[in-house]
Amino acid sequence: MIQEAYEKADGNPFWIEAPENRYLVVSSWDHIKEIDAASEDVLSLQAAAKEILQPRYTMQNFNWFDRKGADGMPLVRTLRTLLTNHLPDILPDLRRSMSVLLDRAQSPQPVVNGSYISPVFPIIIEAISLTNAAAFFGSELSHDKKFMAGAIGFIEQTLLAAEAIRVLPKAIAPFIGGMIARNLGSGKTIYDALIPIAEERLEERARKKLGHVVPEHHDCIQWVMECSPRSKPWSAERIVHELMALWFGSVHITSTTACFALHHLCLHPEYIEPLRDEIESTGWAQFEQSGGKTFPLLDSFMKESARINPVESVSSRRMALKPFELSDGSRVEAGEWICTAARGMMLDARYYTAPQEFQGFRFVDPSVLEKKFPSHPGVVASQLQGTPSNFTDIGDWQLWGTGRSACPGRFYATAVMKTLLALFITKYDMQLEEKAATRYFAWRTFIYPYASTKMILRPRAAL
């Protein structure tokens, strides 16, 4: 429905009616910049996220404000600065944990002619969850089976519960939402496990101010606490609520994007050898010391995969808290939504050469391609897109949101996805069990991989 409306609009804003509201969808970069320039008290990302996730019911009564103020900075600084700066220290352990998990995940699977046949999406979710839990909450919780089961279940429970509550009549939403909240065991598992840790960290901070020696911690619990406002420090409850919201976003989008990239590796096996050569010739040490910034071919492949198969049809959602008008006269009233047609734009010939074709290296700098393929100039010519760009960039696409409100954790998420995909590429020869089978389904604006899609993985050591 959105794609059809996008094509009819021919670059102009258009309206989409949803059960709970109506959306003005824009599809030009000029209008996207106007949305980004609007103040948070006019167009609010936070109010939109609050409506989508229903944190009052899905995150243990987390009461978000409709407008993001200065108290949103602790999470931004934690992700954009502290977590990103610690990537050289985090990535080696992250890679080793992922590698062990991949080996363990294959051991119970049947072996046919030296190959394992395994559902891929559940493995990816477990791998992303394990590594994120270690970085966010510390090693001890990441190895707690009960906690990890709850943390993984929390993603699906939040999605299902929030969608159900959103479409309820407002008169009965609090009653039904309360009933749903009381039955969301996964959220309670996370909350109950994190509260005593957050309280202990607050006590340690108080003792440190008195001159006592306290343990050092390098995880998001600690960084969120340390970055909270000095004039009004966050309570243990507020710290945990912020971490729950962070957890949802970090696992959901990252695992889905990585899964689609793995599918594309199987659908376009001609890219595997160049990618494998890049990874092995660069080496893990250089990749990890760079904080995950190397592997430019893999970076481009991931970006092309996410362009062809994004996890959402729209991006940059904002709820209007006050009336807002675009330069062409299109207007949203308070309570209505505005967003961007991300999927339509990424498949539009106005923005991409041969947009329906998968060109895994289209975003690589030509000089890098020429160096990688000196005897194959045709490879370079066939992949050129125009201006080179990176997976973490925000100026030419909208995977990470828009402008000032772009995801501050995108550098960490990119490094995690690169690590996971590089492990699959170097450890296995792989293919989809049923190449022609449907790999994903759409629900409203979201696009999800089928958990039942299987891959045939042949360990390279067995060749």
LINLINSUL-V276520 format. One record per residue. N is the residue number from 0. RES is the residue in one letter. PHI is phi in radians with two decimals (* if undefined). OMEGA is omega in radians with two decimals (none if undefined). NEAR is the number of other ideal C-beta (glycine too) atoms within 12 Angstrom. Layout:
n & res & phi & omega & near
N & RES & PHI & OMEGA & NEAR
N & RES & PHI & OMEGA & NEAR
This chain:
n & res & phi & omega & near
0 & M & * & -3.13 & 22
1 & I & -1.17 & -3.13 & 34
2 & Q & -1.12 & 3.12 & 26
3 & E & -1.11 & 3.12 & 15
4 & A & -1.16 & 3.11 & 25
5 & Y & -1.06 & -3.11 & 32
6 & E & -1.15 & 3.12 & 21
7 & K & -1.19 & -3.07 & 19
8 & A & -1.24 & 3.07 & 26
9 & D & 0.94 & 3.07 & 15
10 & G & 1.63 & 3.14 & 23
11 & N & -1.62 & 3.06 & 23
12 & P & -1.09 & 3.11 & 34
13 & F & -2.52 & -3.09 & 32
14 & W & -1.78 & 3.01 & 26
15 & I & -2.16 & 3.11 & 34
16 & E & -1.61 & 3.09 & 16
17 & A & -2.08 & -3.10 & 25
18 & P & -0.97 & -3.03 & 14
19 & E & -1.76 & -3.08 & 26
20 & N & -3.00 & 3.03 & 28
21 & R & -2.15 & -3.03 & 20
22 & Y & -2.10 & 2.93 & 37
23 & L & -1.61 & -3.05 & 41
24 & V & -1.90 & -3.14 & 45
25 & V & -1.90 & -3.07 & 44
26 & S & -2.51 & 3.02 & 43
27 & S & -2.26 & -3.11 & 28
28 & W & -1.17 & 3.08 & 25
29 & D & -1.10 & 3.13 & 18
30 & H & -1.23 & 3.10 & 36
31 & I & -1.09 & 3.11 & 38
32 & K & -1.15 & 3.10 & 20
33 & E & -1.16 & 3.08 & 29
34 & I & -1.09 & -3.12 & 44
35 & D & -1.11 & -3.10 & 29
36 & A & -1.34 & -3.12 & 20
37 & A & -1.17 & -3.13 & 31
38 & S & -1.26 & -3.08 & 21
39 & E & -1.14 & 3.12 & 28
40 & D & -1.46 & 3.03 & 21
41 & V & -1.89 & 3.07 & 26
42 & L & -2.04 & -2.98 & 43
43 & S & -1.97 & 2.98 & 36
44 & L & -1.18 & -3.08 & 39
45 & Q & -1.12 & 3.12 & 28
46 & A & -1.14 & 3.10 & 31
47 & A & -1.15 & 3.13 & 37
48 & A & -1.11 & 3.10 & 34
49 & K & -1.08 & 3.13 & 29
50 & E & -1.20 & -3.09 & 35
51 & I & -1.23 & -3.01 & 36
52 & L & -1.65 & 3.14 & 36
53 & Q & 0.84 & -3.00 & 39
54 & P & -1.10 & 3.09 & 35
55 & R & -1.00 & -3.08 & 25
56 & Y & -1.77 & -3.04 & 36
57 & T & -1.67 & -3.05 & 44
58 & M & -2.24 & 3.01 & 39
59 & Q & 0.97 & 3.03 & 33
60 & N & 1.13 & 3.08 & 24
61 & F & -1.30 & -3.07 & 30
62 & N & -1.74 & 3.11 & 16
63 & W & -1.30 & 2.93 & 32
64 & F & -1.41 & 3.12 & 21
65 & D & -1.28 & -3.07 & 25
66 & R & -2.13 & 3.13 & 25
67 & K & -1.37 & 3.10 & 28
68 & G & -2.01 & -3.11 & 17
69 & A & -1.13 & -3.11 & 18
70 & D & -1.30 & 3.02 & 26
71 & G & -1.48 & -3.06 & 31
72 & M & -1.21 & 3.14 & 21
73 & P & -0.96 & -3.14 & 34
74 & L & -1.21 & 3.13 & 37
75 & V & -1.10 & -3.12 & 27
76 & R & -1.16 & 3.10 & 25
77 & T & -1.03 & -3.04 & 36
78 & L & -1.40 & -3.01 & 37
79 & R & -1.28 & -3.04 & 26
80 & T & -1.86 & -2.98 & 22
81 & L & -1.23 & 3.14 & 32
82 & L & -1.12 & 3.13 & 42
83 & T & -1.10 & -3.13 & 33
84 & N & -1.15 & -3.13 & 18
85 & H & -1.57 & -3.11 & 30
86 & L & -0.98 & 3.11 & 36
87 & P & -1.02 & 3.10 & 25
88 & D & -1.46 & -3.06 & 20
89 & I & -1.38 & -2.93 & 35
90 & L & -1.09 & 3.14 & 38
91 & P & -1.04 & 3.12 & 24
92 & D & -1.16 & 3.12 & 24
93 & L & -1.04 & -3.14 & 41
94 & R & -1.10 & -3.12 & 34
95 & R & -1.10 & 3.13 & 20
96 & S & -1.12 & 3.12 & 31
97 & M & -1.11 & -3.11 & 40
98 & S & -1.09 & 3.11 & 27
99 & V & -1.11 & -3.14 & 21
100 & L & -1.10 & 3.13 & 33
101 & L & -1.09 & 3.11 & 37
102 & D & -1.11 & -3.11 & 23
103 & R & -1.17 & -3.12 & 18
104 & A & -1.16 & -3.12 & 29
105 & Q & -1.46 & -3.00 & 30
106 & S & -1.03 & 3.13 & 15
107 & P & -1.45 & -3.08 & 13
108 & Q & -1.40 & 3.11 & 25
109 & P & -1.14 & 3.12 & 16
110 & V & -1.82 & 3.13 & 17
111 & V & -2.19 & -3.13 & 14
112 & N & 0.94 & 3.08 & 11
113 & G & 1.41 & -3.11 & 18
114 & S & -2.11 & 3.05 & 24
115 & Y & -1.73 & 3.02 & 32
116 & I & -1.98 & -2.94 & 25
117 & S & -2.50 & 2.96 & 36
118 & P & -1.09 & -2.97 & 28
119 & V & -1.64 & -3.03 & 43
120 & F & -1.11 & 3.10 & 32
121 & P & -1.05 & 3.11 & 26
122 & I & -1.14 & -3.13 & 38
123 & I & -1.11 & 3.13 & 41
124 & I & -1.05 & -3.14 & 37
125 & E & -1.13 & -3.13 & 36
126 & A & -1.15 & 3.13 & 41
127 & I & -1.12 & -3.12 & 44
128 & S & -1.13 & -3.13 & 43
129 & L & -1.06 & -3.08 & 42
130 & T & -1.24 & 3.10 & 43
131 & N & -1.13 & -3.14 & 46
132 & A & -1.08 & 3.12 & 42
133 & A & -1.13 & -3.12 & 38
134 & A & -1.27 & -3.07 & 45
135 & F & -1.51 & -2.95 & 49
136 & F & -2.01 & -3.12 & 40
137 & G & 1.78 & -3.03 & 31
138 & S & -1.12 & -3.05 & 20
139 & E & -1.08 & -3.14 & 18
140 & L & -1.19 & -3.11 & 33
141 & S & -1.15 & 3.10 & 31
142 & H & -1.82 & 3.09 & 17
143 & D & -1.54 & -3.02 & 23
144 & K & -1.09 & 3.14 & 17
145 & K & -1.12 & 3.13 & 18
146 & F & -1.10 & -3.09 & 31
147 & M & -1.15 & 3.08 & 33
148 & A & -1.09 & 3.10 & 23
149 & G & -1.17 & -3.11 & 31
150 & A & -1.13 & 3.12 & 43
151 & I & -1.24 & 3.12 & 34
152 & G & -1.14 & -3.12 & 28
153 & F & -1.05 & -3.10 & 42
154 & I & -1.09 & -3.10 & 39
155 & E & -1.18 & 3.13 & 28
156 & Q & -1.07 & 3.14 & 33
157 & T & -1.12 & 3.14 & 38
158 & L & -1.04 & -3.07 & 29
159 & L & -1.19 & -3.10 & 24
160 & A & -1.16 & -3.11 & 37
161 & A & -1.10 & 3.13 & 37
162 & E & -1.10 & 3.14 & 26
163 & A & -1.14 & -3.08 & 25
164 & I & -1.20 & -3.09 & 33
165 & R & -1.05 & -3.05 & 29
166 & V & -1.59 & 3.12 & 20
167 & L & -1.30 & 2.99 & 23
168 & P & -1.00 & -3.04 & 14
169 & K & -1.05 & -3.11 & 16
170 & A & -1.17 & -3.09 & 9
171 & I & -1.90 & -3.11 & 15
172 & A & -1.00 & 3.14 & 24
173 & P & -1.08 & -3.11 & 18
174 & F & -1.19 & -3.14 & 16
175 & I & -1.17 & 3.11 & 22
176 & G & -1.05 & 3.10 & 29
177 & G & -1.11 & 3.10 & 20
178 & M & -1.11 & 3.12 & 17
179 & I & -1.09 & -3.10 & 28
180 & A & -1.05 & -3.11 & 31
181 & R & -1.19 & -3.12 & 17
182 & N & -1.88 & 3.11 & 18
183 & L & -1.56 & -3.06 & 36
184 & G & -1.18 & -3.08 & 21
185 & S & -1.16 & 3.12 & 35
186 & G & -1.08 & 3.13 & 41
187 & K & -1.16 & 3.11 & 27
188 & T & -1.05 & 3.12 & 27
189 & I & -1.11 & -3.09 & 44
190 & Y & -1.05 & -3.10 & 34
191 & D & -1.14 & 3.13 & 24
192 & A & -1.35 & -3.04 & 34
193 & L & -1.48 & -3.08 & 43
194 & I & -0.98 & -3.13 & 25
195 & P & -1.11 & 3.10 & 18
196 & I & -1.20 & 3.12 & 33
197 & A & -1.10 & 3.11 & 38
198 & E & -1.12 & 3.12 & 23
199 & E & -1.13 & 3.12 & 23
200 & R & -1.13 & 3.10 & 36
201 & L & -1.13 & 3.09 & 29
202 & E & -1.13 & 3.12 & 19
203 & E & -1.10 & 3.12 & 23
204 & R & -1.09 & 3.12 & 27
205 & A & -1.12 & 3.12 & 16
206 & R & -1.17 & 3.13 & 15
207 & K & -1.10 & 3.11 & 19
208 & K & -1.11 & 3.12 & 13
209 & L & -1.56 & 3.07 & 11
210 & G & 1.71 & 3.14 & 8
211 & H & -1.38 & 3.05 & 12
212 & V & -1.49 & -3.12 & 9
213 & V & -2.23 & 3.14 & 18
214 & P & -1.11 & 3.03 & 17
215 & E & -1.64 & 3.13 & 13
216 & H & -2.29 & 3.10 & 27
217 & H & -2.17 & 3.10 & 24
218 & D & -2.65 & -3.03 & 35
219 & C & -1.23 & 3.05 & 45
220 & I & -1.00 & -3.10 & 44
221 & Q & -1.15 & -3.05 & 33
222 & W & -1.20 & 3.09 & 35
223 & V & -1.09 & 3.12 & 43
224 & M & -1.09 & -3.08 & 38
225 & E & -1.19 & -3.11 & 27
226 & C & -1.59 & -3.13 & 29
227 & S & -1.16 & -3.03 & 31
228 & P & -0.99 & 3.14 & 19
229 & R & -1.19 & -3.12 & 15
230 & S & -1.26 & -3.14 & 8
231 & K & -2.53 & -3.07 & 12
232 & P & -1.02 & 3.14 & 22
233 & W & -1.27 & 3.05 & 31
234 & S & -1.36 & 3.07 & 19
235 & A & -1.04 & -3.14 & 27
236 & E & -1.11 & -3.13 & 23
237 & R & -1.16 & 3.11 & 32
238 & I & -1.04 & -3.11 & 41
239 & V & -1.18 & 3.10 & 38
240 & H & -1.05 & 3.12 & 33
241 & E & -1.10 & 3.14 & 38
242 & L & -1.17 & 3.10 & 48
243 & M & -1.14 & 3.10 & 46
244 & A & -1.14 & 3.10 & 40
245 & L & -1.08 & -3.13 & 46
246 & W & -1.05 & -3.13 & 47
247 & F & -1.01 & -3.09 & 39
248 & G & -1.12 & -3.04 & 37
249 & S & -1.25 & -3.09 & 39
250 & V & -1.55 & -3.01 & 42
251 & H & -1.06 & -3.06 & 37
252 & I & -1.22 & -3.07 & 37
253 & T & -1.11 & -3.10 & 43
254 & S & -1.19 & 3.14 & 38
255 & T & -1.17 & 3.13 & 39
256 & T & -1.10 & 3.13 & 44
257 & A & -1.13 & -3.14 & 46
258 & C & -1.13 & 3.12 & 44
259 & F & -1.11 & 3.11 & 40
260 & A & -1.13 & 3.11 & 45
261 & L & -1.17 & 3.04 & 45
262 & H & -1.01 & -3.10 & 39
263 & H & -1.19 & 3.04 & 38
264 & L & -1.08 & 3.12 & 39
265 & C & -1.31 & -3.13 & 34
266 & L & -1.33 & -3.12 & 29
267 & H & -2.27 & -3.03 & 28
268 & P & -1.14 & 3.13 & 23
269 & E & -1.12 & 3.13 & 21
270 & Y & -1.53 & -2.99 & 33
271 & I & -1.14 & -3.10 & 31
272 & E & -1.11 & 3.08 & 21
273 & P & -1.05 & 3.13 & 32
274 & L & -1.19 & 3.12 & 38
275 & R & -1.09 & 3.12 & 29
276 & D & -1.11 & 3.12 & 20
277 & E & -1.07 & -3.09 & 35
278 & I & -1.13 & -3.06 & 31
279 & E & -1.28 & 3.13 & 20
280 & S & -1.34 & 3.09 & 19
281 & T & -1.30 & 3.13 & 28
282 & G & 1.57 & -3.12 & 18
283 & W & -1.15 & -3.07 & 28
284 & A & -1.05 & -3.13 & 13
285 & Q & -1.16 & 3.11 & 19
286 & F & -1.04 & -3.07 & 34
287 & E & -1.25 & 3.11 & 28
288 & Q & -1.14 & 3.12 & 19
289 & S & -1.41 & -3.06 & 23
290 & G & 1.28 & 3.10 & 28
291 & G & 1.48 & -3.06 & 41
292 & K & -1.59 & 3.14 & 25
293 & T & -1.52 & -3.04 & 30
294 & F & 1.11 & -3.10 & 40
295 & P & -1.11 & 3.11 & 34
296 & L & -1.17 & 3.11 & 40
297 & L & -1.13 & 3.10 & 49
298 & D & -1.00 & 3.14 & 41
299 & S & -1.16 & 3.13 & 39
300 & F & -1.04 & 3.11 & 44
301 & M & -1.07 & -3.12 & 49
302 & K & -1.18 & 3.11 & 42
303 & E & -1.15 & 3.09 & 41
304 & S & -1.07 & -3.13 & 41
305 & A & -1.22 & 3.07 & 42
306 & R & -1.23 & -3.11 & 41
307 & I & -1.22 & -3.02 & 33
308 & N & -2.32 & -3.12 & 33
309 & P & -1.22 & -3.13 & 37
310 & V & -1.48 & 3.10 & 35
311 & E & -2.48 & 3.09 & 34
312 & S & -1.41 & -3.13 & 34
313 & V & -2.20 & -3.14 & 42
314 & S & -2.54 & 3.02 & 42
315 & S & 0.93 & 3.13 & 44
316 & R & -1.14 & 3.02 & 41
317 & R & -2.41 & 2.97 & 49
318 & M & -1.70 & 3.12 & 39
319 & A & -1.35 & 3.03 & 37
320 & L & -1.57 & 3.04 & 30
321 & K & -2.41 & 3.09 & 23
322 & P & -1.00 & -3.11 & 18
323 & F & -2.44 & -3.10 & 33
324 & E & -2.20 & 3.06 & 22
325 & L & -1.39 & -3.08 & 27
326 & S & -1.13 & 3.13 & 19
327 & D & -1.56 & 3.13 & 18
328 & G & 1.71 & 3.08 & 12
329 & S & -1.11 & -2.96 & 27
330 & R & -2.43 & 2.98 & 18
331 & V & -2.03 & 3.09 & 36
332 & E & -1.62 & 3.12 & 19
333 & A & -0.98 & -3.12 & 21
334 & G & 1.70 & 3.08 & 23
335 & E & -1.49 & -3.06 & 33
336 & W & -2.01 & 3.00 & 38
337 & I & -2.32 & -3.12 & 47
338 & C & -2.71 & -3.11 & 44
339 & T & -2.01 & -3.13 & 44
340 & A & -1.52 & -3.01 & 45
341 & A & -1.03 & -3.07 & 37
342 & R & -1.14 & 3.13 & 37
343 & G & -1.05 & -3.13 & 39
344 & M & -1.16 & -3.10 & 38
345 & M & -1.30 & 3.10 & 35
346 & L & -1.98 & -3.04 & 28
347 & D & -1.87 & -3.13 & 26
348 & A & -1.14 & 3.07 & 15
349 & R & -1.22 & -3.08 & 17
350 & Y & -1.99 & -3.08 & 28
351 & Y & -2.42 & 3.03 & 28
352 & T & -1.21 & 3.14 & 21
353 & A & 0.77 & -2.97 & 20
354 & P & -1.13 & -3.13 & 21
355 & Q & -1.47 & -3.13 & 13
356 & E & -1.59 & 3.06 & 18
357 & F & -1.45 & 3.09 & 31
358 & Q & -2.15 & -2.95 & 32
359 & G & -1.08 & -3.11 & 38
360 & F & -1.95 & -3.05 & 38
361 & R & -1.16 & -3.08 & 39
362 & F & -1.75 & -3.10 & 36
363 & V & -1.43 & 3.04 & 40
364 & D & -1.04 & -3.11 & 24
365 & P & -0.95 & -3.13 & 25
366 & S & -1.14 & 3.09 & 14
367 & V & -1.20 & 3.12 & 28
368 & L & -1.10 & -3.14 & 31
369 & E & -1.10 & 3.12 & 20
370 & K & -1.24 & -3.13 & 18
371 & K & -1.31 & -3.06 & 30
372 & F & -2.22 & -3.06 & 24
373 & P & -1.09 & -3.11 & 12
374 & S & -1.74 & -3.12 & 10
375 & H & -2.29 & -3.13 & 17
376 & P & -1.06 & 3.12 & 15
377 & G & -1.12 & 3.10 & 12
378 & V & -1.08 & -3.13 & 27
379 & V & -1.12 & -3.09 & 25
380 & A & -1.10 & -3.07 & 17
381 & S & -1.29 & -3.04 & 22
382 & Q & -1.79 & -3.01 & 35
383 & L & -1.15 & -3.13 & 26
384 & Q & -1.95 & -3.01 & 30
385 & G & 2.39 & 3.14 & 17
386 & T & -1.27 & 3.11 & 17
387 & P & -1.09 & 3.11 & 24
388 & S & -2.68 & -3.10 & 26
389 & N & -1.91 & 3.13 & 30
390 & F & -1.06 & -3.10 & 41
391 & T & -1.48 & -3.12 & 33
392 & D & -1.14 & 3.14 & 22
393 & I & -2.16 & -3.06 & 27
394 & G & -1.50 & -3.05 & 18
395 & D & -2.15 & 3.06 & 27
396 & W & -2.79 & -2.92 & 37
397 & Q & -2.25 & 3.08 & 39
398 & L & -0.99 & -3.04 & 42
399 & W & -1.70 & -3.05 & 38
400 & G & 1.64 & -2.97 & 32
401 & T & -2.25 & 2.91 & 35
402 & G & 0.89 & -3.03 & 24
403 & R & -1.08 & -3.08 & 23
404 & S & -1.78 & 3.12 & 31
405 & A & -1.10 & -3.06 & 27
406 & C & -1.03 & 3.14 & 35
407 & P & -1.31 & -3.13 & 31
408 & G & -1.65 & -3.02 & 38
409 & R & -1.18 & -3.14 & 36
410 & F & -1.27 & 3.05 & 35
411 & Y & -1.14 & -3.10 & 42
412 & A & -1.05 & 3.13 & 41
413 & T & -1.13 & 3.13 & 39
414 & A & -1.10 & 3.12 & 46
415 & V & -1.14 & -3.14 & 45
416 & M & -1.13 & 3.10 & 46
417 & K & -1.05 & -3.14 & 48
418 & T & -1.07 & -3.11 & 47
419 & L & -1.10 & -3.12 & 44
420 & L & -1.14 & 3.13 & 50
421 & A & -1.12 & 3.08 & 43
422 & L & -1.14 & 3.09 & 40
423 & F & -1.03 & -3.08 & 43
424 & I & -1.13 & -3.06 & 35
425 & T & -1.51 & -3.09 & 35
426 & K & -1.60 & -2.97 & 32
427 & Y & -2.36 & 2.70 & 36
428 & D & -1.62 & -2.95 & 25
429 & M & -2.53 & 3.05 & 37
430 & Q & -2.74 & 3.06 & 26
431 & L & -1.29 & 3.12 & 30
432 & E & -1.11 & 3.10 & 26
433 & E & -2.22 & -3.02 & 18
434 & K & -1.09 & -3.07 & 19
435 & A & -1.54 & -3.09 & 10
436 & A & -1.23 & 3.08 & 18
437 & T & -1.16 & -3.03 & 16
438 & R & -1.78 & -3.06 & 33
439 & Y & -2.66 & 3.09 & 25
440 & F & -2.41 & -3.13 & 16
441 & A & -1.95 & 3.01 & 22
442 & W & -2.28 & -3.02 & 14
443 & R & 0.95 & -3.11 & 25
444 & T & -1.63 & -3.07 & 31
445 & F & -1.60 & 3.13 & 26
446 & I & -2.22 & -3.02 & 30
447 & Y & -2.14 & 3.01 & 32
448 & P & -1.30 & 3.00 & 37
449 & Y & -1.24 & 3.14 & 24
450 & A & -1.18 & -3.08 & 22
451 & S & -1.49 & -3.14 & 21
452 & T & -1.07 & -3.05 & 33
453 & K & -1.92 & 3.04 & 31
454 & M & -2.04 & 3.00 & 38
455 & I & -1.73 & -3.08 & 29
456 & L & -1.97 & 3.12 & 37
457 & R & -1.99 & 3.14 & 24
458 & P & -0.97 & -3.08 & 25
459 & R & -1.14 & 3.12 & 19
460 & A & -1.13 & -3.11 & 11
461 & A & -1.48 & -3.08 & 15
462 & L & -1.36 & none & 11
